[in-house]
Amino acid sequence: MIIAIPTNDKKTIAKFTGRCEEFAIYKISKNTTELVEYRKNTHEHHNHSNGEDHEHNHNDIMEKLSNIDLLVMKMAGKHFKNDLATYSIEYEKTKELDIDTILESYK
């Protein structure tokens, strides 16, 4: 199983998935966990406070997550969740902050 976890510090899960610094990619198999890589989040964030109705997508992020089995996240907005559905990317929400603890629960 390949799991992606958004992070800003490589130790804890990022609060906002679409605004994280990078995605930590882990391979979990037979009770072992292997860090595969960190994928930099290069998505440009937009200010939505002016009420503009414009197309908003996270296609660049979805492409970085296209080969994972599961995205574990703390929180994401409705546009991000819609894009996950469009790209058929499975996700689960967690309240846990520590990445090592999160990974232990998937072994």
Wavefront OBJ file of the C-alpha trace (Angstrom):
o trace
v 0.000 0.000 0.000
v 1.310 3.448 -0.917
v 0.242 6.212 1.480
v 0.693 9.969 1.096
v 0.701 12.316 4.083
v 0.822 16.123 3.729
v 3.509 17.692 5.901
v 5.351 20.929 6.532
v 8.101 19.536 8.775
v 8.472 15.816 7.896
v 7.291 14.895 11.418
v 3.657 15.971 11.689
v 0.689 16.069 9.375
v -0.076 19.465 7.851
v -3.342 21.086 8.916
v -4.351 22.165 5.394
v -3.644 19.513 2.774
v -3.615 21.793 -0.279
v -1.259 24.236 1.419
v 1.320 21.773 2.706
v 5.005 22.105 1.855
v 5.246 18.540 0.569
v 3.714 15.085 0.573
v 5.546 12.276 2.341
v 5.099 9.057 0.373
v 5.370 5.768 2.265
v 5.168 2.137 1.196
v 3.639 -0.177 3.782
v 3.913 -3.923 3.346
v 4.071 -6.902 5.703
v 4.370 -4.775 8.851
v 7.178 -2.635 7.427
v 7.109 1.018 6.516
v 9.477 2.542 3.982
v 9.768 6.225 3.145
v 9.739 6.357 -0.636
v 10.140 10.103 -1.207
v 8.970 13.607 -0.475
v 7.027 15.303 -3.268
v 7.148 19.101 -3.173
v 3.781 20.861 -3.315
v 4.154 23.528 -5.998
v 0.475 24.482 -6.066
v -0.132 28.228 -6.107
v -2.629 29.245 -3.479
v -5.325 31.765 -4.248
v -6.983 34.357 -2.060
v -10.736 33.749 -2.176
v -11.737 36.580 0.129
v -12.997 38.848 -2.661
v -15.863 36.498 -3.508
v -14.776 35.923 -7.112
v -16.372 32.951 -8.784
v -13.538 31.391 -10.749
v -12.379 27.927 -11.593
v -10.257 26.498 -8.831
v -8.514 23.172 -9.166
v -5.653 21.247 -7.728
v -4.709 19.291 -10.848
v -0.995 19.729 -10.171
v -1.370 18.152 -6.733
v -3.637 15.387 -8.025
v -1.007 14.413 -10.594
v 1.590 14.119 -7.810
v -0.796 11.799 -5.935
v -1.944 9.777 -8.938
v -0.057 6.589 -8.033
v -0.954 6.337 -4.346
v -3.471 4.042 -2.690
v -4.476 6.403 0.096
v -4.094 10.028 1.144
v -4.236 10.505 4.909
v -5.127 14.090 5.762
v -6.240 16.328 8.561
v -8.412 18.736 6.627
v -9.186 19.838 3.065
v -11.586 22.265 1.476
v -14.507 21.379 -0.757
v -12.600 22.110 -3.980
v -9.772 19.816 -2.905
v -12.192 17.029 -1.979
v -13.985 17.433 -5.318
v -10.677 17.084 -7.146
v -9.818 13.957 -5.141
v -13.124 12.454 -6.281
v -12.513 13.466 -9.893
v -9.111 11.768 -9.848
v -10.456 8.745 -7.893
v -7.968 9.275 -5.074
v -9.037 7.598 -1.857
v -8.567 9.523 1.361
v -9.115 9.215 5.083
v -9.182 11.958 7.673
v -7.270 11.703 10.923
v -7.097 13.664 14.151
v -3.599 12.336 14.856
v -0.706 14.775 14.359
v 2.398 12.564 14.522
v 3.287 10.882 11.207
v 4.942 7.874 12.885
v 1.792 7.238 14.912
v -0.343 7.532 11.778
v 1.849 5.028 9.935
v 1.693 2.548 12.842
v -2.077 2.411 12.490
v -1.754 1.217 8.868
v 0.714 -1.622 9.472
l 1 2 3 4 5 6 7 8 9 10 11 12 13 14 15 16 17 18 19 20 21 22 23 24 25 26 27 28 29 30 31 32 33 34 35 36 37 38 39 40 41 42 43 44 45 46 47 48 49 50 51 52 53 54 55 56 57 58 59 60 61 62 63 64 65 66 67 68 69 70 71 72 73 74 75 76 77 78 79 80 81 82 83 84 85 86 87 88 89 90 91 92 93 94 95 96 97 98 99 100 101 102 103 104 105 106 107
